[in-house]
């Protein structure tokens, strides 16, 4: 498993990836866990991307805008 966390272009970016079983996105039923993650990130102005293929693992990555420092 790989976990990366960076700051770029005024946003917090992350990626969590593994080399597990993976799944076919077209056939996967979107459970409440994936829907809740997406809804919460989008509500904060961010983006979430889930990429997976059978036998090739899964990657969950996204971004969240950072608040500007108050002066």
CHARMM-style PDB file with segment names, atoms N, HN, CA, C and O in Angstrom:
ATOM      1  N   UNK     1       0.843  -1.163   0.000  1.00  0.00      PROA
ATOM      2  CA  UNK     1       0.000   0.000   0.000  1.00  0.00      PROA
ATOM      3  C   UNK     1       0.892   1.231   0.000  1.00  0.00      PROA
ATOM      4  O   UNK     1       1.933   1.266   0.656  1.00  0.00      PROA
ATOM      5  N   UNK     2       0.468   2.227  -0.742  1.00  0.00      PROA
ATOM      6  HN  UNK     2      -0.378   2.199  -1.275  1.00  0.00      PROA
ATOM      7  CA  UNK     2       1.174   3.495  -0.819  1.00  0.00      PROA
ATOM      8  C   UNK     2       0.226   4.611  -0.401  1.00  0.00      PROA
ATOM      9  O   UNK     2      -0.929   4.645  -0.824  1.00  0.00      PROA
ATOM     10  N   UNK     3       0.717   5.514   0.425  1.00  0.00      PROA
ATOM     11  HN  UNK     3       1.655   5.486   0.769  1.00  0.00      PROA
ATOM     12  CA  UNK     3      -0.058   6.678   0.851  1.00  0.00      PROA
ATOM     13  C   UNK     3       0.782   7.915   0.569  1.00  0.00      PROA
ATOM     14  O   UNK     3       1.937   7.995   0.986  1.00  0.00      PROA
ATOM     15  N   UNK     4       0.205   8.873  -0.134  1.00  0.00      PROA
ATOM     16  HN  UNK     4      -0.734   8.808  -0.473  1.00  0.00      PROA
ATOM     17  CA  UNK     4       0.918  10.119  -0.444  1.00  0.00      PROA
ATOM     18  C   UNK     4       0.028  11.302  -0.089  1.00  0.00      PROA
ATOM     19  O   UNK     4      -1.178  11.282  -0.338  1.00  0.00      PROA
ATOM     20  N   UNK     5       0.625  12.316   0.488  1.00  0.00      PROA
ATOM     21  HN  UNK     5       1.604  12.332   0.691  1.00  0.00      PROA
ATOM     22  CA  UNK     5      -0.083  13.529   0.870  1.00  0.00      PROA
ATOM     23  C   UNK     5       0.791  14.711   0.479  1.00  0.00      PROA
ATOM     24  O   UNK     5       1.942  14.804   0.907  1.00  0.00      PROA
ATOM     25  N   UNK     6       0.253  15.609  -0.329  1.00  0.00      PROA
ATOM     26  HN  UNK     6      -0.681  15.533  -0.677  1.00  0.00      PROA
ATOM     27  CA  UNK     6       1.026  16.757  -0.791  1.00  0.00      PROA
ATOM     28  C   UNK     6       0.149  18.007  -0.808  1.00  0.00      PROA
ATOM     29  O   UNK     6      -1.075  17.940  -0.698  1.00  0.00      PROA
ATOM     30  N   UNK     7       0.815  19.131  -0.949  1.00  0.00      PROA
ATOM     31  HN  UNK     7       1.810  19.185  -1.038  1.00  0.00      PROA
ATOM     32  CA  UNK     7       0.125  20.401  -1.136  1.00  0.00      PROA
ATOM     33  C   UNK     7       0.541  20.939  -2.492  1.00  0.00      PROA
ATOM     34  O   UNK     7       1.732  21.034  -2.786  1.00  0.00      PROA
ATOM     35  N   UNK     8      -0.434  21.292  -3.323  1.00  0.00      PROA
ATOM     36  HN  UNK     8      -1.402  21.215  -3.084  1.00  0.00      PROA
ATOM     37  CA  UNK     8      -0.112  21.863  -4.630  1.00  0.00      PROA
ATOM     38  C   UNK     8      -1.259  22.740  -5.107  1.00  0.00      PROA
ATOM     39  O   UNK     8      -2.431  22.428  -4.899  1.00  0.00      PROA
ATOM     40  N   UNK     9      -0.905  23.814  -5.735  1.00  0.00      PROA
ATOM     41  HN  UNK     9       0.047  24.067  -5.904  1.00  0.00      PROA
ATOM     42  CA  UNK     9      -1.878  24.732  -6.326  1.00  0.00      PROA
ATOM     43  C   UNK     9      -2.988  25.119  -5.361  1.00  0.00      PROA
ATOM     44  O   UNK     9      -4.156  25.168  -5.746  1.00  0.00      PROA
ATOM     45  N   UNK    10      -2.631  25.396  -4.101  1.00  0.00      PROA
ATOM     46  HN  UNK    10      -1.683  25.356  -3.788  1.00  0.00      PROA
ATOM     47  CA  UNK    10      -3.612  25.844  -3.115  1.00  0.00      PROA
ATOM     48  C   UNK    10      -4.559  24.758  -2.641  1.00  0.00      PROA
ATOM     49  O   UNK    10      -5.635  25.049  -2.118  1.00  0.00      PROA
ATOM     50  N   UNK    11      -4.161  23.504  -2.823  1.00  0.00      PROA
ATOM     51  HN  UNK    11      -3.287  23.267  -3.248  1.00  0.00      PROA
ATOM     52  CA  UNK    11      -5.026  22.395  -2.410  1.00  0.00      PROA
ATOM     53  C   UNK    11      -4.212  21.311  -1.725  1.00  0.00      PROA
ATOM     54  O   UNK    11      -3.014  21.162  -1.967  1.00  0.00      PROA
ATOM     55  N   UNK    12      -4.874  20.571  -0.882  1.00  0.00      PROA
ATOM     56  HN  UNK    12      -5.847  20.693  -0.686  1.00  0.00      PROA
ATOM     57  CA  UNK    12      -4.311  19.379  -0.282  1.00  0.00      PROA
ATOM     58  C   UNK    12      -4.652  18.224  -1.219  1.00  0.00      PROA
ATOM     59  O   UNK    12      -5.814  18.037  -1.579  1.00  0.00      PROA
ATOM     60  N   UNK    13      -3.654  17.460  -1.608  1.00  0.00      PROA
ATOM     61  HN  UNK    13      -2.710  17.611  -1.316  1.00  0.00      PROA
ATOM     62  CA  UNK    13      -3.867  16.335  -2.523  1.00  0.00      PROA
ATOM     63  C   UNK    13      -3.401  15.055  -1.857  1.00  0.00      PROA
ATOM     64  O   UNK    13      -2.399  15.048  -1.143  1.00  0.00      PROA
ATOM     65  N   UNK    14      -4.127  13.973  -2.092  1.00  0.00      PROA
ATOM     66  HN  UNK    14      -4.941  13.979  -2.673  1.00  0.00      PROA
ATOM     67  CA  UNK    14      -3.737  12.696  -1.518  1.00  0.00      PROA
ATOM     68  C   UNK    14      -4.003  11.568  -2.490  1.00  0.00      PROA
ATOM     69  O   UNK    14      -4.800  11.687  -3.420  1.00  0.00      PROA
ATOM     70  N   UNK    15      -3.305  10.465  -2.244  1.00  0.00      PROA
ATOM     71  HN  UNK    15      -2.657  10.368  -1.489  1.00  0.00      PROA
ATOM     72  CA  UNK    15      -3.541   9.241  -2.998  1.00  0.00      PROA
ATOM     73  C   UNK    15      -3.236   8.059  -2.087  1.00  0.00      PROA
ATOM     74  O   UNK    15      -2.200   8.013  -1.424  1.00  0.00      PROA
ATOM     75  N   UNK    16      -4.154   7.115  -2.069  1.00  0.00      PROA
ATOM     76  HN  UNK    16      -4.996   7.153  -2.607  1.00  0.00      PROA
ATOM     77  CA  UNK    16      -3.963   5.849  -1.364  1.00  0.00      PROA
ATOM     78  C   UNK    16      -4.129   4.768  -2.417  1.00  0.00      PROA
ATOM     79  O   UNK    16      -5.161   4.700  -3.084  1.00  0.00      PROA
ATOM     80  N   UNK    17      -3.123   3.927  -2.570  1.00  0.00      PROA
ATOM     81  HN  UNK    17      -2.284   3.982  -2.028  1.00  0.00      PROA
ATOM     82  CA  UNK    17      -3.156   2.906  -3.618  1.00  0.00      PROA
ATOM     83  C   UNK    17      -2.682   1.571  -3.060  1.00  0.00      PROA
ATOM     84  O   UNK    17      -1.822   1.520  -2.181  1.00  0.00      PROA
ATOM     85  N   UNK    18      -3.251   0.500  -3.580  1.00  0.00      PROA
ATOM     86  HN  UNK    18      -3.950   0.541  -4.294  1.00  0.00      PROA
ATOM     87  CA  UNK    18      -2.801  -0.830  -3.198  1.00  0.00      PROA
ATOM     88  C   UNK    18      -2.682  -1.714  -4.432  1.00  0.00      PROA
ATOM     89  O   UNK    18      -3.090  -1.337  -5.531  1.00  0.00      PROA
ATOM     90  N   UNK    19      -2.123  -2.880  -4.227  1.00  0.00      PROA
ATOM     91  HN  UNK    19      -1.792  -3.186  -3.334  1.00  0.00      PROA
ATOM     92  CA  UNK    19      -1.981  -3.822  -5.335  1.00  0.00      PROA
ATOM     93  C   UNK    19      -2.857  -5.058  -5.089  1.00  0.00      PROA
ATOM     94  O   UNK    19      -2.495  -6.177  -5.454  1.00  0.00      PROA
ATOM     95  N   UNK    20      -4.005  -4.828  -4.468  1.00  0.00      PROA
ATOM     96  HN  UNK    20      -4.299  -3.919  -4.172  1.00  0.00      PROA
ATOM     97  CA  UNK    20      -4.919  -5.913  -4.117  1.00  0.00      PROA
ATOM     98  C   UNK    20      -5.732  -6.433  -5.298  1.00  0.00      PROA
ATOM     99  O   UNK    20      -5.337  -6.282  -6.454  1.00  0.00      PROA
ATOM    100  N   UNK    21      -6.865  -7.042  -4.994  1.00  0.00      PROA
ATOM    101  HN  UNK    21      -7.186  -7.164  -4.055  1.00  0.00      PROA
ATOM    102  CA  UNK    21      -7.713  -7.679  -6.004  1.00  0.00      PROA
ATOM    103  C   UNK    21      -8.300  -6.695  -7.001  1.00  0.00      PROA
ATOM    104  O   UNK    21      -8.478  -7.023  -8.174  1.00  0.00      PROA
ATOM    105  N   UNK    22      -8.599  -5.494  -6.540  1.00  0.00      PROA
ATOM    106  HN  UNK    22      -8.455  -5.227  -5.587  1.00  0.00      PROA
ATOM    107  CA  UNK    22      -9.246  -4.525  -7.411  1.00  0.00      PROA
ATOM    108  C   UNK    22     -10.669  -4.937  -7.733  1.00  0.00      PROA
ATOM    109  O   UNK    22     -11.149  -5.962  -7.249  1.00  0.00      PROA
ATOM    110  N   UNK    23     -11.342  -4.141  -8.549  1.00  0.00      PROA
ATOM    111  HN  UNK    23     -10.952  -3.309  -8.942  1.00  0.00      PROA
ATOM    112  CA  UNK    23     -12.711  -4.447  -8.952  1.00  0.00      PROA
ATOM    113  C   UNK    23     -13.017  -3.717 -10.245  1.00  0.00      PROA
ATOM    114  O   UNK    23     -12.313  -2.783 -10.626  1.00  0.00      PROA
ATOM    115  N   UNK    24     -14.055  -4.145 -10.903  1.00  0.00      PROA
ATOM    116  HN  UNK    24     -14.627  -4.904 -10.593  1.00  0.00      PROA
ATOM    117  CA  UNK    24     -14.495  -3.516 -12.151  1.00  0.00      PROA
ATOM    118  C   UNK    24     -15.455  -2.392 -11.801  1.00  0.00      PROA
ATOM    119  O   UNK    24     -16.559  -2.652 -11.323  1.00  0.00      PROA
ATOM    120  N   UNK    25     -15.053  -1.140 -12.030  1.00  0.00      PROA
ATOM    121  HN  UNK    25     -14.156  -0.928 -12.417  1.00  0.00      PROA
ATOM    122  CA  UNK    25     -15.883   0.021 -11.694  1.00  0.00      PROA
ATOM    123  C   UNK    25     -17.262  -0.039 -12.345  1.00  0.00      PROA
ATOM    124  O   UNK    25     -18.242   0.431 -11.766  1.00  0.00      PROA
ATOM    125  N   UNK    26     -17.339  -0.602 -13.520  1.00  0.00      PROA
ATOM    126  HN  UNK    26     -16.543  -0.983 -13.990  1.00  0.00      PROA
ATOM    127  CA  UNK    26     -18.630  -0.663 -14.234  1.00  0.00      PROA
ATOM    128  C   UNK    26     -19.609  -1.620 -13.573  1.00  0.00      PROA
ATOM    129  O   UNK    26     -20.822  -1.447 -13.686  1.00  0.00      PROA
ATOM    130  N   UNK    27     -19.090  -2.628 -12.886  1.00  0.00      PROA
ATOM    131  HN  UNK    27     -18.104  -2.769 -12.794  1.00  0.00      PROA
ATOM    132  CA  UNK    27     -19.949  -3.638 -12.277  1.00  0.00      PROA
ATOM    133  C   UNK    27     -20.124  -3.457 -10.771  1.00  0.00      PROA
ATOM    134  O   UNK    27     -20.998  -4.080 -10.168  1.00  0.00      PROA
ATOM    135  N   UNK    28     -19.314  -2.622 -10.174  1.00  0.00      PROA
ATOM    136  HN  UNK    28     -18.604  -2.116 -10.664  1.00  0.00      PROA
ATOM    137  CA  UNK    28     -19.356  -2.435  -8.715  1.00  0.00      PROA
ATOM    138  C   UNK    28     -20.604  -1.665  -8.320  1.00  0.00      PROA
ATOM    139  O   UNK    28     -20.994  -0.693  -8.966  1.00  0.00      PROA
ATOM    140  N   UNK    29     -21.212  -2.124  -7.250  1.00  0.00      PROA
ATOM    141  HN  UNK    29     -20.895  -2.914  -6.724  1.00  0.00      PROA
ATOM    142  CA  UNK    29     -22.357  -1.408  -6.689  1.00  0.00      PROA
ATOM    143  C   UNK    29     -21.821  -0.355  -5.745  1.00  0.00      PROA
ATOM    144  O   UNK    29     -21.063  -0.664  -4.825  1.00  0.00      PROA
ATOM    145  N   UNK    30     -22.207   0.877  -5.967  1.00  0.00      PROA
ATOM    146  HN  UNK    30     -22.823   1.128  -6.714  1.00  0.00      PROA
ATOM    147  CA  UNK    30     -21.733   1.974  -5.135  1.00  0.00      PROA
ATOM    148  C   UNK    30     -22.438   1.911  -3.790  1.00  0.00      PROA
ATOM    149  O   UNK    30     -23.603   2.292  -3.673  1.00  0.00      PROA
ATOM    150  N   UNK    31     -21.738   1.437  -2.788  1.00  0.00      PROA
ATOM    151  HN  UNK    31     -20.791   1.128  -2.882  1.00  0.00      PROA
ATOM    152  CA  UNK    31     -22.306   1.362  -1.447  1.00  0.00      PROA
ATOM    153  C   UNK    31     -22.297   2.723  -0.782  1.00  0.00      PROA
ATOM    154  O   UNK    31     -21.798   3.700  -1.340  1.00  0.00      PROA
ATOM    155  N   UNK    32     -22.851   2.775   0.407  1.00  0.00      PROA
ATOM    156  HN  UNK    32     -23.256   1.982   0.860  1.00  0.00      PROA
ATOM    157  CA  UNK    32     -22.935   4.053   1.098  1.00  0.00      PROA
ATOM    158  C   UNK    32     -21.559   4.591   1.464  1.00  0.00      PROA
ATOM    159  O   UNK    32     -21.392   5.805   1.577  1.00  0.00      PROA
ATOM    160  N   UNK    33     -20.564   3.718   1.654  1.00  0.00      PROA
ATOM    161  HN  UNK    33     -20.700   2.731   1.563  1.00  0.00      PROA
ATOM    162  CA  UNK    33     -19.217   4.190   2.002  1.00  0.00      PROA
ATOM    163  C   UNK    33     -18.607   5.037   0.910  1.00  0.00      PROA
ATOM    164  O   UNK    33     -18.127   6.138   1.180  1.00  0.00      PROA
ATOM    165  N   UNK    34     -18.615   4.547  -0.330  1.00  0.00      PROA
ATOM    166  HN  UNK    34     -19.005   3.653  -0.550  1.00  0.00      PROA
ATOM    167  CA  UNK    34     -18.065   5.316  -1.452  1.00  0.00      PROA
ATOM    168  C   UNK    34     -18.896   6.567  -1.713  1.00  0.00      PROA
ATOM    169  O   UNK    34     -18.346   7.632  -1.995  1.00  0.00      PROA
ATOM    170  N   UNK    35     -20.207   6.443  -1.622  1.00  0.00      PROA
ATOM    171  HN  UNK    35     -20.654   5.578  -1.393  1.00  0.00      PROA
ATOM    172  CA  UNK    35     -21.072   7.610  -1.841  1.00  0.00      PROA
ATOM    173  C   UNK    35     -20.848   8.669  -0.776  1.00  0.00      PROA
ATOM    174  O   UNK    35     -20.778   9.859  -1.085  1.00  0.00      PROA
ATOM    175  N   UNK    36     -20.734   8.243   0.481  1.00  0.00      PROA
ATOM    176  HN  UNK    36     -20.790   7.277   0.732  1.00  0.00      PROA
ATOM    177  CA  UNK    36     -20.500   9.203   1.567  1.00  0.00      PROA
ATOM    178  C   UNK    36     -19.171   9.915   1.408  1.00  0.00      PROA
ATOM    179  O   UNK    36     -19.090  11.128   1.602  1.00  0.00      PROA
ATOM    180  N   UNK    37     -18.118   9.168   1.053  1.00  0.00      PROA
ATOM    181  HN  UNK    37     -18.184   8.183   0.895  1.00  0.00      PROA
ATOM    182  CA  UNK    37     -16.808   9.807   0.839  1.00  0.00      PROA
ATOM    183  C   UNK    37     -16.908  10.862  -0.250  1.00  0.00      PROA
ATOM    184  O   UNK    37     -16.455  11.993  -0.072  1.00  0.00      PROA
ATOM    185  N   UNK    38     -17.499  10.493  -1.369  1.00  0.00      PROA
ATOM    186  HN  UNK    38     -17.867   9.575  -1.513  1.00  0.00      PROA
ATOM    187  CA  UNK    38     -17.625  11.430  -2.495  1.00  0.00      PROA
ATOM    188  C   UNK    38     -18.446  12.641  -2.096  1.00  0.00      PROA
ATOM    189  O   UNK    38     -18.036  13.773  -2.353  1.00  0.00      PROA
ATOM    190  N   UNK    39     -19.605  12.427  -1.467  1.00  0.00      PROA
ATOM    191  HN  UNK    39     -19.938  11.507  -1.258  1.00  0.00      PROA
ATOM    192  CA  UNK    39     -20.469  13.539  -1.057  1.00  0.00      PROA
ATOM    193  C   UNK    39     -19.765  14.511  -0.124  1.00  0.00      PROA
ATOM    194  O   UNK    39     -19.909  15.725  -0.267  1.00  0.00      PROA
ATOM    195  N   UNK    40     -19.009  13.989   0.826  1.00  0.00      PROA
ATOM    196  HN  UNK    40     -18.892  13.002   0.942  1.00  0.00      PROA
ATOM    197  CA  UNK    40     -18.337  14.856   1.799  1.00  0.00      PROA
ATOM    198  C   UNK    40     -17.216  15.667   1.167  1.00  0.00      PROA
ATOM    199  O   UNK    40     -17.052  16.849   1.468  1.00  0.00      PROA
ATOM    200  N   UNK    41     -16.453  15.040   0.302  1.00  0.00      PROA
ATOM    201  HN  UNK    41     -16.586  14.079   0.057  1.00  0.00      PROA
ATOM    202  CA  UNK    41     -15.358  15.756  -0.366  1.00  0.00      PROA
ATOM    203  C   UNK    41     -15.912  16.833  -1.283  1.00  0.00      PROA
ATOM    204  O   UNK    41     -15.417  17.960  -1.279  1.00  0.00      PROA
ATOM    205  N   UNK    42     -16.926  16.508  -2.065  1.00  0.00      PROA
ATOM    206  HN  UNK    42     -17.328  15.592  -2.068  1.00  0.00      PROA
ATOM    207  CA  UNK    42     -17.527  17.470  -2.993  1.00  0.00      PROA
ATOM    208  C   UNK    42     -18.168  18.632  -2.220  1.00  0.00      PROA
ATOM    209  O   UNK    42     -18.099  19.777  -2.668  1.00  0.00      PROA
ATOM    210  N   UNK    43     -18.781  18.354  -1.081  1.00  0.00      PROA
ATOM    211  HN  UNK    43     -18.836  17.424  -0.718  1.00  0.00      PROA
ATOM    212  CA  UNK    43     -19.406  19.409  -0.273  1.00  0.00      PROA
ATOM    213  C   UNK    43     -18.371  20.425   0.220  1.00  0.00      PROA
ATOM    214  O   UNK    43     -18.706  21.580   0.483  1.00  0.00      PROA
ATOM    215  N   UNK    44     -17.121  19.995   0.341  1.00  0.00      PROA
ATOM    216  HN  UNK    44     -16.848  19.057   0.127  1.00  0.00      PROA
ATOM    217  CA  UNK    44     -16.045  20.890   0.776  1.00  0.00      PROA
ATOM    218  C   UNK    44     -15.311  21.529  -0.399  1.00  0.00      PROA
ATOM    219  O   UNK    44     -14.295  22.199  -0.211  1.00  0.00      PROA
ATOM    220  N   UNK    45     -15.827  21.319  -1.611  1.00  0.00      PROA
ATOM    221  HN  UNK    45     -16.652  20.775  -1.763  1.00  0.00      PROA
ATOM    222  CA  UNK    45     -15.217  21.925  -2.794  1.00  0.00      PROA
ATOM    223  C   UNK    45     -14.106  21.094  -3.409  1.00  0.00      PROA
ATOM    224  O   UNK    45     -13.355  21.588  -4.250  1.00  0.00      PROA
ATOM    225  N   UNK    46     -13.995  19.843  -3.001  1.00  0.00      PROA
ATOM    226  HN  UNK    46     -14.605  19.442  -2.318  1.00  0.00      PROA
ATOM    227  CA  UNK    46     -12.924  18.992  -3.500  1.00  0.00      PROA
ATOM    228  C   UNK    46     -13.374  18.018  -4.568  1.00  0.00      PROA
ATOM    229  O   UNK    46     -14.501  18.066  -5.060  1.00  0.00      PROA
ATOM    230  N   UNK    47     -12.461  17.142  -4.904  1.00  0.00      PROA
ATOM    231  HN  UNK    47     -11.545  17.103  -4.504  1.00  0.00      PROA
ATOM    232  CA  UNK    47     -12.713  16.109  -5.921  1.00  0.00      PROA
ATOM    233  C   UNK    47     -12.199  14.780  -5.393  1.00  0.00      PROA
ATOM    234  O   UNK    47     -11.226  14.736  -4.640  1.00  0.00      PROA
ATOM    235  N   UNK    48     -12.856  13.696  -5.793  1.00  0.00      PROA
ATOM    236  HN  UNK    48     -13.645  13.732  -6.405  1.00  0.00      PROA
ATOM    237  CA  UNK    48     -12.437  12.360  -5.406  1.00  0.00      PROA
ATOM    238  C   UNK    48     -12.456  11.480  -6.646  1.00  0.00      PROA
ATOM    239  O   UNK    48     -13.399  11.521  -7.436  1.00  0.00      PROA
ATOM    240  N   UNK    49     -11.405  10.685  -6.806  1.00  0.00      PROA
ATOM    241  HN  UNK    49     -10.640  10.652  -6.164  1.00  0.00      PROA
ATOM    242  CA  UNK    49     -11.291   9.808  -7.973  1.00  0.00      PROA
ATOM    243  C   UNK    49     -10.932   8.405  -7.493  1.00  0.00      PROA
ATOM    244  O   UNK    49      -9.970   8.221  -6.748  1.00  0.00      PROA
ATOM    245  N   UNK    50     -11.711   7.422  -7.924  1.00  0.00      PROA
ATOM    246  HN  UNK    50     -12.493   7.571  -8.530  1.00  0.00      PROA
ATOM    247  CA  UNK    50     -11.468   6.033  -7.557  1.00  0.00      PROA
ATOM    248  C   UNK    50     -11.213   5.256  -8.840  1.00  0.00      PROA
ATOM    249  O   UNK    50     -12.059   5.213  -9.733  1.00  0.00      PROA
ATOM    250  N   UNK    51     -10.036   4.643  -8.921  1.00  0.00      PROA
ATOM    251  HN  UNK    51      -9.348   4.678  -8.195  1.00  0.00      PROA
ATOM    252  CA  UNK    51      -9.652   3.879 -10.107  1.00  0.00      PROA
ATOM    253  C   UNK    51      -9.302   2.467  -9.655  1.00  0.00      PROA
ATOM    254  O   UNK    51      -8.511   2.276  -8.731  1.00  0.00      PROA
ATOM    255  N   UNK    52      -9.899   1.485 -10.316  1.00  0.00      PROA
ATOM    256  HN  UNK    52     -10.542   1.641 -11.066  1.00  0.00      PROA
ATOM    257  CA  UNK    52      -9.625   0.108  -9.967  1.00  0.00      PROA
ATOM    258  C   UNK    52      -9.845  -0.786 -11.177  1.00  0.00      PROA
ATOM    259  O   UNK    52     -10.674  -0.505 -12.043  1.00  0.00      PROA
ATOM    260  N   UNK    53      -9.077  -1.874 -11.210  1.00  0.00      PROA
ATOM    261  HN  UNK    53      -8.404  -2.102 -10.506  1.00  0.00      PROA
ATOM    262  CA  UNK    53      -9.248  -2.897 -12.241  1.00  0.00      PROA
ATOM    263  C   UNK    53      -9.045  -4.249 -11.584  1.00  0.00      PROA
ATOM    264  O   UNK    53      -8.181  -4.392 -10.718  1.00  0.00      PROA
ATOM    265  N   UNK    54      -9.827  -5.242 -11.981  1.00  0.00      PROA
ATOM    266  HN  UNK    54     -10.529  -5.126 -12.684  1.00  0.00      PROA
ATOM    267  CA  UNK    54      -9.631  -6.566 -11.406  1.00  0.00      PROA
ATOM    268  C   UNK    54      -8.183  -7.029 -11.575  1.00  0.00      PROA
ATOM    269  O   UNK    54      -7.624  -6.974 -12.671  1.00  0.00      PROA
ATOM    270  N   UNK    55      -7.594  -7.478 -10.489  1.00  0.00      PROA
ATOM    271  HN  UNK    55      -8.048  -7.523  -9.599  1.00  0.00      PROA
ATOM    272  CA  UNK    55      -6.227  -7.968 -10.508  1.00  0.00      PROA
ATOM    273  C   UNK    55      -5.160  -6.893 -10.523  1.00  0.00      PROA
ATOM    274  O   UNK    55      -3.971  -7.212 -10.545  1.00  0.00      PROA
ATOM    275  N   UNK    56      -5.551  -5.625 -10.512  1.00  0.00      PROA
ATOM    276  HN  UNK    56      -6.517  -5.366 -10.494  1.00  0.00      PROA
ATOM    277  CA  UNK    56      -4.572  -4.546 -10.631  1.00  0.00      PROA
ATOM    278  C   UNK    56      -4.642  -3.538  -9.481  1.00  0.00      PROA
ATOM    279  O   UNK    56      -4.033  -2.472  -9.569  1.00  0.00      PROA
ATOM    280  N   UNK    57      -5.359  -3.846  -8.421  1.00  0.00      PROA
ATOM    281  HN  UNK    57      -5.853  -4.712  -8.349  1.00  0.00      PROA
ATOM    282  CA  UNK    57      -5.409  -2.943  -7.276  1.00  0.00      PROA
ATOM    283  C   UNK    57      -6.373  -1.782  -7.445  1.00  0.00      PROA
ATOM    284  O   UNK    57      -7.113  -1.685  -8.424  1.00  0.00      PROA
ATOM    285  N   UNK    58      -6.333  -0.912  -6.458  1.00  0.00      PROA
ATOM    286  HN  UNK    58      -5.732  -0.990  -5.663  1.00  0.00      PROA
ATOM    287  CA  UNK    58      -7.237   0.231  -6.402  1.00  0.00      PROA
ATOM    288  C   UNK    58      -6.472   1.471  -5.971  1.00  0.00      PROA
ATOM    289  O   UNK    58      -5.555   1.397  -5.153  1.00  0.00      PROA
ATOM    290  N   UNK    59      -6.857   2.608  -6.528  1.00  0.00      PROA
ATOM    291  HN  UNK    59      -7.602   2.668  -7.193  1.00  0.00      PROA
ATOM    292  CA  UNK    59      -6.288   3.894  -6.156  1.00  0.00      PROA
ATOM    293  C   UNK    59      -7.421   4.861  -5.840  1.00  0.00      PROA
ATOM    294  O   UNK    59      -8.341   5.039  -6.638  1.00  0.00      PROA
ATOM    295  N   UNK    60      -7.344   5.474  -4.680  1.00  0.00      PROA
ATOM    296  HN  UNK    60      -6.597   5.329  -4.031  1.00  0.00      PROA
ATOM    297  CA  UNK    60      -8.300   6.514  -4.291  1.00  0.00      PROA
ATOM    298  C   UNK    60      -7.490   7.788  -4.124  1.00  0.00      PROA
ATOM    299  O   UNK    60      -6.581   7.852  -3.295  1.00  0.00      PROA
ATOM    300  N   UNK    61      -7.821   8.802  -4.913  1.00  0.00      PROA
ATOM    301  HN  UNK    61      -8.559   8.750  -5.586  1.00  0.00      PROA
ATOM    302  CA  UNK    61      -7.088  10.062  -4.830  1.00  0.00      PROA
ATOM    303  C   UNK    61      -8.068  11.216  -4.840  1.00  0.00      PROA
ATOM    304  O   UNK    61      -9.222  11.071  -5.244  1.00  0.00      PROA
ATOM    305  N   UNK    62      -7.596  12.350  -4.395  1.00  0.00      PROA
ATOM    306  HN  UNK    62      -6.658  12.468  -4.067  1.00  0.00      PROA
ATOM    307  CA  UNK    62      -8.470  13.507  -4.378  1.00  0.00      PROA
ATOM    308  C   UNK    62      -7.737  14.772  -3.986  1.00  0.00      PROA
ATOM    309  O   UNK    62      -6.544  14.772  -3.684  1.00  0.00      PROA
ATOM    310  N   UNK    63      -8.503  15.847  -4.003  1.00  0.00      PROA
ATOM    311  HN  UNK    63      -9.472  15.846  -4.247  1.00  0.00      PROA
ATOM    312  CA  UNK    63      -7.985  17.149  -3.600  1.00  0.00      PROA
ATOM    313  C   UNK    63      -9.035  17.879  -2.772  1.00  0.00      PROA
ATOM    314  O   UNK    63     -10.236  17.661  -2.930  1.00  0.00      PROA
ATOM    315  N   UNK    64      -8.564  18.740  -1.896  1.00  0.00      PROA
ATOM    316  HN  UNK    64      -7.588  18.917  -1.767  1.00  0.00      PROA
ATOM    317  CA  UNK    64      -9.414  19.647  -1.112  1.00  0.00      PROA
ATOM    318  C   UNK    64      -8.757  21.008  -1.141  1.00  0.00      PROA
ATOM    319  O   UNK    64      -7.559  21.122  -0.885  1.00  0.00      PROA
ATOM    320  N   UNK    65      -9.527  22.051  -1.451  1.00  0.00      PROA
ATOM    321  HN  UNK    65     -10.501  21.958  -1.658  1.00  0.00      PROA
ATOM    322  CA  UNK    65      -8.933  23.386  -1.439  1.00  0.00      PROA
ATOM    323  C   UNK    65      -8.549  23.784  -0.003  1.00  0.00      PROA
ATOM    324  O   UNK    65      -9.261  23.475   0.953  1.00  0.00      PROA
ATOM    325  N   UNK    66      -7.425  24.464   0.121  1.00  0.00      PROA
ATOM    326  HN  UNK    66      -6.847  24.715  -0.655  1.00  0.00      PROA
ATOM    327  CA  UNK    66      -6.973  24.951   1.418  1.00  0.00      PROA
ATOM    328  C   UNK    66      -7.510  26.345   1.644  1.00  0.00      PROA
ATOM    329  O   UNK    66      -7.580  27.155   0.720  1.00  0.00      PROA
ATOM    330  N   UNK    67      -7.888  26.617   2.877  1.00  0.00      PROA
ATOM    331  HN  UNK    67      -7.831  25.959   3.628  1.00  0.00      PROA
ATOM    332  CA  UNK    67      -8.355  27.964   3.227  1.00  0.00      PROA
ATOM    333  C   UNK    67      -7.162  28.900   3.229  1.00  0.00      PROA
ATOM    334  O   UNK    67      -6.062  28.518   3.628  1.00  0.00      PROA
ATOM    335  N   UNK    68      -7.382  30.108   2.787  1.00  0.00      PROA
ATOM    336  HN  UNK    68      -8.275  30.418   2.462  1.00  0.00      PROA
ATOM    337  CA  UNK    68      -6.317  31.104   2.819  1.00  0.00      PROA
ATOM    338  C   UNK    68      -6.067  31.531   4.249  1.00  0.00      PROA
ATOM    339  O   UNK    68      -7.005  31.642   5.039  1.00  0.00      PROA
ATOM    340  N   UNK    69      -4.823  31.768   4.585  1.00  0.00      PROA
ATOM    341  HN  UNK    69      -4.061  31.678   3.943  1.00  0.00      PROA
ATOM    342  CA  UNK    69      -4.482  32.220   5.923  1.00  0.00      PROA
ATOM    343  C   UNK    69      -5.074  33.599   6.170  1.00  0.00      PROA
ATOM    344  O   UNK    69      -4.976  34.483   5.319  1.00  0.00      PROA
ATOM    345  N   UNK    70      -5.685  33.780   7.330  1.00  0.00      PROA
ATOM    346  HN  UNK    70      -5.763  33.062   8.021  1.00  0.00      PROA
ATOM    347  CA  UNK    70      -6.238  35.088   7.652  1.00  0.00      PROA
ATOM    348  C   UNK    70      -5.119  36.015   8.091  1.00  0.00      PROA
ATOM    349  O   UNK    70      -4.169  35.598   8.754  1.00  0.00      PROA
ATOM    350  N   UNK    71      -5.245  37.273   7.713  1.00  0.00      PROA
ATOM    351  HN  UNK    71      -6.016  37.612   7.175  1.00  0.00      PROA
ATOM    352  CA  UNK    71      -4.214  38.255   8.049  1.00  0.00      PROA
ATOM    353  C   UNK    71      -4.604  39.024   9.265  1.00  0.00      PROA
ATOM    354  OT1 UNK    71      -3.861  39.901   9.706  1.00  0.00      PROA
TER     355      UNK     71
END
